[in-house]
Amino acid sequence: MTAKEFCKVEREGPLTIVTMNRPEVMNALHPPANQELAQVFDEFAADPEQWVAIITGAGERAFSAGNDLKYQATGGKMFPVAAGFGGLSSRFDLDKPVIAAVNGIAMGGGFEIALACDIIVAAEGAVFALPEPRVGLAALAGGLHRLPREIGTKQALGMILTGRRVSAAEGKALGFVNEVAPAAQLMETARAWAKQILELSPMSVRASKQAVYRGLAETSVANALENQRHYPAVSAMFKSADFIEGPRAFAEKRPPKWTGK
């Protein structure tokens, strides 16, 4: 485990587990914490031995309560972090999968961190909301843009314009939560998702993630199909050793030995 000031980092083989570690303020984040998390995910992105990440919160009460308003209100120095809230909300070049294990309250920026992840696993008691208008703010770290794309404009505005709280079960029904688990089994469930991903070629996983997100930004499916061969992770997949290993292992009736290269 790597000890840092505002988070904990554990590595289990090719899996990185990041725990936001400010439980005394419900894992609310201030700029120094966001900067530290940005560095953690920079390291994860650059490490060829790390293939999947899980992010969660310390304690039982909160994943993250969002922006540390008390720090801001008492004159704490505010500065932008290029990678965004939690080091993830403005990070658009990370092709490795990230799973959010939401263990409690995910409010404002905390919800925006989860939305920036690829898969959300939530404890039964988890709660989601974008309550920024209640304090004269707006969810400008991605929530206003990701949520409508994930659950549709009307359902998203029903949350955004009221700031209402949504349970884990409703989040799954709306479509932004992948799985709901008992609190005691949350990390086990998140690890099970990671294990399934780690059974696949990391080159194929990265190509698939990049193609999905870049394809959503294309003007049509036809354009996405035409342009996907130029996406960097797709090109890298075609040139990789894994591209040969997969069919060879299938032909030889053995498990593949992925290298991520």
C-alpha distance (Angstrom), angle and dihedral (degrees) to the residues before:
residue distance angle dihedral
M1 . . .
T2 3.79 . .
A3 3.81 112.5 .
K4 3.80 115.1 -141.1
E5 3.76 131.6 164.8
F6 3.80 100.5 -107.2
C7 3.82 104.8 16.8
K8 3.79 143.2 26.7
V9 3.80 124.1 -128.6
E10 3.81 123.7 -158.4
R11 3.79 128.4 178.3
E12 3.78 122.4 -154.0
G13 3.78 104.4 -178.4
P14 3.82 106.2 -64.3
L15 3.82 92.0 -10.9
T16 3.82 121.2 96.8
I17 3.83 117.7 -161.2
V18 3.80 116.2 -162.8
T19 3.81 119.3 -168.4
M20 3.80 119.5 -167.4
N21 3.80 100.8 -135.5
R22 3.80 113.0 -160.7
P23 3.83 99.2 101.3
E24 3.80 91.9 154.9
V25 3.83 87.9 70.5
M26 3.83 95.9 32.4
N27 3.80 89.3 -98.3
A28 3.79 91.8 -64.6
L29 3.78 108.8 167.3
H30 3.79 131.3 -133.3
P31 3.83 125.5 -171.5
P32 3.84 94.9 -86.7
A33 3.83 90.1 53.9
N34 3.80 91.7 46.3
Q35 3.80 89.3 50.6
E36 3.80 91.8 50.5
L37 3.81 91.5 49.4
A38 3.80 89.9 48.7
Q39 3.80 89.1 56.1
V40 3.81 90.9 47.9
F41 3.79 91.8 54.0
D42 3.81 91.2 43.3
E43 3.81 86.9 57.9
F44 3.81 92.1 45.8
A45 3.81 91.3 50.6
A46 3.80 92.7 49.1
D47 3.82 97.5 44.9
P48 3.83 110.0 94.2
E49 3.82 90.3 -162.3
Q50 3.83 93.8 58.7
W51 3.80 114.5 78.0
V52 3.82 108.7 162.7
A53 3.83 133.8 25.9
I54 3.81 134.7 -158.0
I55 3.81 120.8 -160.8
T56 3.81 121.9 -163.1
G57 3.81 140.8 151.2
A58 3.80 131.7 -102.9
G59 3.79 117.8 -110.6
E60 3.78 130.4 16.1
R61 3.81 101.3 -83.9
A62 3.78 106.4 63.4
F63 3.77 146.5 20.5
S64 3.82 86.3 -165.9
A65 3.78 131.2 -37.0
G66 3.80 88.5 -150.2
N67 3.78 127.3 -124.7
D68 3.81 115.2 19.8
L69 3.81 95.8 -117.6
K70 3.81 93.8 178.2
Y71 3.80 90.0 56.9
Q72 3.80 89.1 49.6
A73 3.81 94.0 44.5
T74 3.80 92.7 51.7
G75 3.80 91.9 55.0
G76 3.80 99.9 -96.5
K77 3.76 111.6 169.6
M78 3.81 109.7 -92.9
F79 3.78 118.7 -157.1
P80 3.82 133.2 159.8
V81 3.79 121.2 -104.9
A82 3.80 112.5 -147.7
A83 3.81 93.4 -140.2
G84 3.80 90.3 51.5
F85 3.78 133.4 -134.6
G86 3.80 112.4 -3.7
G87 3.79 88.0 2.2
L88 3.80 87.8 -79.7
S89 3.81 114.5 70.6
S90 3.83 94.5 79.7
R91 3.81 97.0 30.1
F92 3.79 106.0 113.0
D93 3.81 101.5 160.3
L94 3.82 100.2 63.9
D95 3.79 107.7 111.7
K96 3.81 94.7 173.5
P97 3.83 112.7 96.4
V98 3.81 120.2 -103.8
I99 3.82 122.6 -162.7
A100 3.81 122.0 -158.8
A101 3.81 113.0 -145.3
V102 3.81 99.5 -164.1
N103 3.80 106.8 -159.5
G104 3.81 99.7 175.3
I105 3.78 139.2 -31.2
A106 3.82 115.2 17.6
M107 3.77 103.7 -177.8
G108 3.79 130.3 166.1
G109 3.78 107.9 -36.9
G110 3.80 89.5 12.8
F111 3.80 89.8 60.1
E112 3.81 89.0 44.6
I113 3.82 90.0 56.1
A114 3.81 89.8 52.3
L115 3.81 91.8 47.3
A116 3.81 89.2 52.4
C117 3.80 89.1 58.6
D118 3.81 122.7 85.7
I119 3.81 98.1 -128.9
I120 3.81 129.1 26.1
V121 3.80 120.6 -155.7
A122 3.80 112.5 -177.1
A123 3.79 134.8 -164.5
E124 3.79 113.6 -123.4
G125 3.80 90.8 -107.9
A126 3.80 96.0 47.5
V127 3.81 117.3 126.5
F128 3.79 128.0 -159.8
A129 3.81 130.2 -162.3
L130 3.78 145.4 145.6
P131 3.83 98.2 -142.7
E132 3.81 97.7 160.3
P133 3.86 94.9 120.1
R134 3.81 88.3 62.6
V135 3.82 88.4 68.5
G136 3.81 98.2 35.4
L137 3.81 95.9 -94.9
A138 3.81 137.3 105.5
A139 3.81 132.1 -135.2
L140 3.80 94.5 -105.9
A141 3.82 96.8 151.7
G142 3.80 91.3 85.6
G143 3.79 103.5 -69.0
L144 3.80 94.8 106.1
H145 3.80 90.4 52.5
R146 3.80 105.4 34.2
L147 3.80 98.9 44.7
P148 3.86 96.3 57.3
R149 3.79 89.7 47.2
E150 3.80 91.1 52.4
I151 3.80 103.2 41.6
G152 3.81 105.0 14.7
T153 3.79 131.8 -95.2
K154 3.82 100.2 -85.1
Q155 3.80 95.9 47.8
A156 3.81 90.8 44.6
L157 3.80 93.2 49.5
G158 3.79 88.5 48.7
M159 3.80 86.6 63.7
I160 3.81 99.1 34.1
L161 3.82 99.1 48.0
T162 3.80 93.7 47.1
G163 3.81 101.3 33.6
R164 3.80 86.3 -138.5
R165 3.78 123.9 168.1
V166 3.79 119.4 -111.9
S167 3.80 123.7 -158.7
A168 3.79 124.4 -132.3
A169 3.80 90.2 -107.3
E170 3.80 92.3 52.6
G171 3.82 89.8 45.2
K172 3.80 88.6 56.9
A173 3.82 91.2 47.6
L174 3.82 90.2 49.5
G175 3.79 90.3 49.5
F176 3.81 106.8 -116.1
V177 3.84 94.8 99.6
N178 3.81 117.8 67.8
E179 3.81 99.0 -166.4
V180 3.79 139.0 1.0
A181 3.81 118.6 -146.0
P182 3.80 137.3 177.5
A183 3.80 108.9 -90.8
A184 3.80 92.5 -112.8
Q185 3.81 90.4 55.2
L186 3.80 98.9 42.5
M187 3.80 98.6 104.4
E188 3.80 91.6 40.1
T189 3.80 88.1 54.4
A190 3.81 92.7 47.2
R191 3.81 90.2 49.3
A192 3.82 89.3 50.7
W193 3.82 89.6 56.6
A194 3.81 89.5 47.6
K195 3.81 91.0 49.1
Q196 3.79 91.3 54.8
I197 3.81 90.7 50.9
L198 3.82 91.7 46.8
E199 3.82 90.4 56.7
L200 3.81 88.0 67.1
S201 3.79 131.7 72.4
P202 3.82 107.0 -82.6
M203 3.80 88.2 -146.3
S204 3.80 90.4 56.2
V205 3.81 91.9 44.6
R206 3.81 92.0 52.3
A207 3.79 92.2 45.6
S208 3.80 90.3 49.8
K209 3.82 94.4 48.4
Q210 3.79 92.4 47.3
A211 3.80 92.6 46.9
V212 3.81 91.6 51.2
Y213 3.81 95.8 51.0
R214 3.79 96.6 39.1
G215 3.79 90.6 43.5
L216 3.80 91.0 54.8
A217 3.80 87.9 58.1
E218 3.82 92.6 53.0
T219 3.79 118.5 98.6
S220 3.82 93.7 -122.0
V221 3.79 143.3 2.4
A222 3.80 87.9 -107.9
N223 3.80 90.7 57.9
A224 3.80 91.1 46.2
L225 3.80 90.9 52.8
E226 3.79 91.4 47.4
N227 3.80 95.4 47.5
Q228 3.80 102.9 36.7
R229 3.80 94.0 87.0
H230 3.81 87.2 64.7
Y231 3.80 94.6 53.9
P232 3.84 107.1 113.2
A233 3.82 97.0 -128.6
V234 3.81 91.1 48.1
S235 3.81 91.1 50.7
A236 3.82 89.7 47.2
M237 3.81 90.8 52.0
F238 3.81 92.1 55.0
K239 3.82 90.4 50.8
S240 3.81 96.1 44.8
A241 3.79 132.6 106.7
D242 3.81 87.4 -126.3
F243 3.82 88.9 63.2
I244 3.82 87.5 63.7
E245 3.80 96.9 35.5
G246 3.80 95.8 56.5
P247 3.84 98.4 58.8
R248 3.83 90.6 37.4
A249 3.80 92.6 54.2
F250 3.81 90.1 46.8
A251 3.82 91.4 51.3
E252 3.79 91.4 46.7
K253 3.82 91.7 46.8
R254 3.81 95.0 -125.4
P255 3.80 135.6 116.6
P256 3.79 112.0 -87.0
K257 3.80 120.6 -111.5
W258 3.78 104.0 -138.3
T259 3.79 119.9 -159.4
G260 3.80 100.4 177.1
K261 3.78 88.4 -127.3
